[in-house]
Amino acid sequence: MLLNGGPINSAPLNGAPVLARFDLQSKQGKKSIIQVASLADRALIERLHKYPNDLRVIDRRLFEEIVAEIFLGFGYQVELTQRTRDGGKDIIAVKETEINLRFLIECKRPDPGNAIGVSAVRELYGVKVDDGATKAILATTTHLSQDAKMFIEKHRWELEGKEYDGILEWISNYIKQPSH
């Protein structure tokens, strides 16, 4: 934890230390002075690179944070949506380059072995169309059903699926990036 910029001891949460910043000078009215930082950082992603099977059983929200951190490492501006009523998307990733890109990312960490069905993919596609995003990505720690893969292929320029092996590829590419 950080207290006015200086570290203090913290108790682990699910085996990972909790990082927080206390701004004692804050005059933001009723807002909390504690801002909990993401538990997904480079060290955790490096650990997942070393022990990839942990990805299959990791906390669902932490999986969303990991994917958000990966896209941050890839140079995107990232917004992690709230846990509930997220509008059918967990992450919004934006990159302003020669062509501006806005990706909606839905993260699914089902129980190991369970496939993601076509209904989840169709729902994400509807959210993408309604939002006007460049592309929607369904990232999962398992695999997509055949129907889900066929739907994604039909809309391949607007929709993408990343199964377990694809997530591991993202992790590998993230690790290759210089630390930020």
PyMOL commands that set and color helices and strands:
alter all, ss='L'
color gray80, all
select helices_A, chain A and resi 42-50+52-56+60-73+118-131+146-154+164-176
alter helices_A, ss='H'
color red, helices_A
select strands_A, chain A and resi 2-3+6-7+12-13+16-17+20-22+34-36+77-80+91-95+101-108+115-116+135-140+143-144+159-162
alter strands_A, ss='S'
color yellow, strands_A
deselect
rebuild
show_as cartoon
